[in-house]
Amino acid sequence: MPSIVLLNQLGQKVGDLQLSANVFAVEDHQQAVFDTIVAERAAMRQGTQKAKTRSEVSGGGRKPWRQKGTGRARQGSTRSPQWRGGGVVFAPTPRSYVMKVNKKVVRLAMKCALTYKVQESKLIALNELTLENFKTKGLVEVLNNVKAEGKILVITKEANDLLELAGRNIPNVLVETASHVSVYQMMNASCVVMTQDAVAYYEEVLK
């Protein structure tokens, strides 16, 4: 059973936190992580791009000039793709980029992501994370105390308005609740700062 050091907001050790081997020490499964991240990134795409084809643009009802005798190339409509103001060939239309991934695969991918962070010593556990106000300075002090560097993902079990307001103005810092964190966010973070309650949440949900 793996274990990590449990810190307080001052960066002081307050004990050791035992982690569930079924969640934080699973066998590597790169395909599950890859499939999940591809699906999550695809779901971020809006898919609202739109251009008009020659059947959708206005005008062009009559033949611009007669078929023969003018010396010019034959034309059937002024809204053909080669004309200015004409339609677009193979124009993009709104679509959904959603890809289906089984729930079991997503859970396995999250377990693998958590395992990676433990193995790389990039998971920092706090006994609690509370701020007196919404000022950015307070969260910066906590992150400096626990020596969190790089792209930092802060995870709590419950939503905290003060924490979210304090963290949204810090570059490379993302504050999320445990139930909303994606595998992509977990893998993209250089350091994960997680409260003890969030650790217990993952052990309960992913066991």
C-alpha positions as CSV (number, residue, x, y, z in Angstrom):
1,M,0.0,0.0,0.0
2,P,1.6,3.3,-1.1
3,S,1.8,6.3,1.2
4,I,2.7,9.9,0.9
5,V,3.5,12.7,3.4
6,L,0.5,14.7,4.7
7,L,1.3,18.4,5.0
8,N,-0.5,21.4,6.4
9,Q,-0.8,24.8,4.7
10,L,2.5,25.9,6.2
11,G,4.3,23.1,4.5
12,Q,4.8,21.2,7.8
13,K,4.5,17.4,8.0
14,V,1.5,16.3,10.1
15,G,1.6,12.6,9.3
16,D,1.6,10.0,6.6
17,L,-1.3,9.3,4.4
18,Q,-2.0,5.7,3.4
19,L,-3.3,5.4,-0.2
20,S,-5.4,2.7,-1.7
21,A,-3.4,0.4,-4.0
22,N,-6.5,-0.1,-6.1
23,V,-6.5,3.5,-7.0
24,F,-3.0,5.0,-6.6
25,A,-0.9,2.0,-7.5
26,V,-2.6,0.3,-10.5
27,E,-0.9,-1.4,-13.4
28,D,0.0,0.9,-16.3
29,H,-2.5,1.1,-19.1
30,Q,-1.4,3.7,-21.7
31,Q,-4.2,2.9,-24.2
32,A,-6.9,3.7,-21.7
33,V,-5.2,7.0,-20.9
34,F,-4.7,7.8,-24.6
35,D,-8.3,7.0,-25.6
36,T,-9.7,9.1,-22.7
37,I,-7.6,12.1,-23.4
38,V,-8.3,12.1,-27.1
39,A,-12.1,12.0,-26.3
40,E,-11.8,14.7,-23.7
41,R,-9.9,17.0,-26.0
42,A,-12.3,16.3,-28.9
43,A,-15.2,17.3,-26.6
44,M,-13.6,20.7,-26.0
45,R,-14.1,21.5,-29.7
46,Q,-17.1,23.7,-30.5
47,G,-17.8,22.3,-33.9
48,T,-19.7,25.5,-34.9
49,Q,-17.7,26.3,-38.1
50,K,-19.9,27.0,-41.1
51,A,-19.5,28.2,-44.6
52,K,-22.1,28.3,-47.4
53,T,-22.1,26.1,-50.4
54,R,-23.2,27.2,-53.9
55,S,-26.7,26.2,-53.1
56,E,-26.9,28.4,-50.1
57,V,-25.5,31.7,-51.3
58,S,-27.9,34.3,-52.8
59,G,-28.0,35.3,-56.4
60,G,-26.9,33.5,-59.5
61,G,-30.3,32.6,-60.8
62,R,-29.5,33.2,-64.5
63,K,-26.7,32.2,-66.8
64,P,-24.3,35.2,-66.9
65,W,-23.7,35.0,-70.7
66,R,-24.6,32.7,-73.5
67,Q,-22.9,29.3,-73.9
68,K,-21.1,30.0,-77.2
69,G,-19.8,32.8,-79.2
70,T,-18.4,35.2,-76.6
71,G,-14.9,33.9,-76.5
72,R,-15.1,33.5,-72.8
73,A,-15.2,30.3,-70.8
74,R,-18.7,28.9,-70.4
75,Q,-20.4,29.8,-67.1
76,G,-23.7,28.5,-65.6
77,S,-23.9,30.7,-62.5
78,T,-22.2,33.6,-60.9
79,R,-22.4,31.7,-57.6
80,S,-20.0,28.9,-58.7
81,P,-17.0,28.4,-56.5
82,Q,-14.6,30.1,-58.9
83,W,-16.6,33.4,-58.7
84,R,-16.2,36.1,-56.1
85,G,-19.1,35.8,-53.8
86,G,-19.7,32.2,-54.9
87,G,-20.1,29.2,-52.7
88,V,-17.4,27.2,-51.0
89,V,-16.4,23.7,-52.3
90,F,-16.9,21.1,-49.6
91,A,-17.9,23.8,-47.1
92,P,-17.6,23.0,-43.4
93,T,-20.8,22.5,-41.5
94,P,-21.6,22.4,-37.8
95,R,-20.9,19.0,-36.3
96,S,-20.2,17.3,-33.0
97,Y,-16.7,15.9,-32.2
98,V,-17.9,13.8,-29.2
99,M,-16.3,10.4,-29.0
100,K,-17.7,7.6,-27.0
101,V,-15.5,6.1,-24.3
102,N,-16.7,3.5,-21.8
103,K,-17.1,4.5,-18.2
104,K,-14.8,1.7,-17.1
105,V,-12.1,2.9,-19.4
106,V,-12.4,6.5,-18.1
107,R,-12.1,5.2,-14.5
108,L,-9.1,3.1,-15.4
109,A,-7.5,6.1,-17.1
110,M,-8.0,8.3,-14.0
111,K,-6.5,5.6,-11.8
112,C,-3.4,5.4,-14.1
113,A,-3.1,9.2,-14.0
114,L,-3.2,9.2,-10.2
115,T,-0.7,6.4,-10.1
116,Y,1.7,8.4,-12.4
117,K,1.6,11.4,-10.0
118,V,2.4,9.2,-7.0
119,Q,5.2,7.4,-8.7
120,E,6.7,10.7,-9.9
121,S,6.3,12.3,-6.5
122,K,4.1,15.0,-8.1
123,L,1.2,14.5,-5.7
124,I,1.1,16.8,-2.6
125,A,-1.6,16.0,0.0
126,L,-2.9,18.6,2.5
127,N,-4.9,17.9,5.6
128,E,-7.0,21.0,4.7
129,L,-7.0,24.0,2.4
130,T,-8.9,27.0,3.6
131,L,-8.4,30.7,3.0
132,E,-9.6,33.7,5.1
133,N,-10.4,35.8,2.0
134,F,-10.3,35.6,-1.8
135,K,-7.0,37.4,-2.2
136,T,-4.5,35.7,-4.5
137,K,-1.7,36.3,-2.1
138,G,-3.1,33.7,0.4
139,L,-3.1,30.9,-2.1
140,V,0.3,31.8,-3.5
141,E,1.7,31.5,0.1
142,V,0.2,28.1,0.5
143,L,1.6,26.8,-2.8
144,N,5.1,28.2,-2.0
145,N,5.0,26.6,1.5
146,V,4.3,23.1,0.0
147,K,6.9,23.8,-2.8
148,A,4.4,23.3,-5.7
149,E,5.9,24.3,-9.0
150,G,5.1,24.3,-12.7
151,K,1.5,23.8,-13.9
152,I,-0.4,23.3,-10.6
153,L,-3.7,21.5,-10.3
154,V,-5.4,22.2,-6.9
155,I,-8.2,19.7,-6.1
156,T,-10.7,19.9,-3.3
157,K,-13.7,17.7,-2.6
158,E,-16.2,20.5,-2.3
159,A,-16.4,23.8,-4.3
160,N,-14.8,26.7,-2.5
161,D,-15.6,30.2,-3.8
162,L,-12.8,31.9,-2.0
163,L,-10.3,29.4,-3.3
164,E,-11.5,29.6,-6.9
165,L,-11.4,33.4,-6.8
166,A,-7.9,33.4,-5.4
167,G,-6.6,30.9,-7.9
168,R,-8.1,32.1,-11.2
169,N,-5.7,35.1,-11.4
170,I,-2.5,32.9,-10.9
171,P,-0.8,31.8,-14.1
172,N,-0.5,28.0,-14.6
173,V,-2.8,27.3,-11.5
174,L,-6.2,25.6,-11.9
175,V,-8.6,25.0,-9.0
176,E,-11.1,22.2,-9.5
177,T,-13.3,19.9,-7.5
178,A,-12.5,16.2,-7.5
179,S,-15.7,15.3,-9.3
180,H,-14.9,17.7,-12.2
181,V,-11.3,17.0,-12.9
182,S,-10.6,15.3,-16.2
183,V,-7.8,12.8,-17.0
184,Y,-6.4,15.4,-19.4
185,Q,-6.1,18.0,-16.7
186,M,-4.5,15.5,-14.3
187,M,-1.9,14.4,-16.9
188,N,-1.3,18.0,-18.1
189,A,-0.4,19.2,-14.6
190,S,3.2,19.2,-13.4
191,C,2.1,19.1,-9.8
192,V,-1.2,18.1,-8.1
193,V,-2.1,19.6,-4.8
194,M,-5.0,17.6,-3.3
195,T,-6.8,17.8,0.0
196,Q,-7.2,14.7,2.2
197,D,-10.9,14.8,1.6
198,A,-10.3,14.7,-2.2
199,V,-8.0,11.7,-1.8
200,A,-10.8,9.9,0.2
201,Y,-13.3,10.8,-2.6
202,Y,-11.2,9.2,-5.3
203,E,-10.7,6.1,-3.2
204,E,-14.4,5.7,-2.7
205,V,-15.4,6.5,-6.3
206,L,-12.7,4.6,-8.1
207,K,-12.3,1.6,-5.9
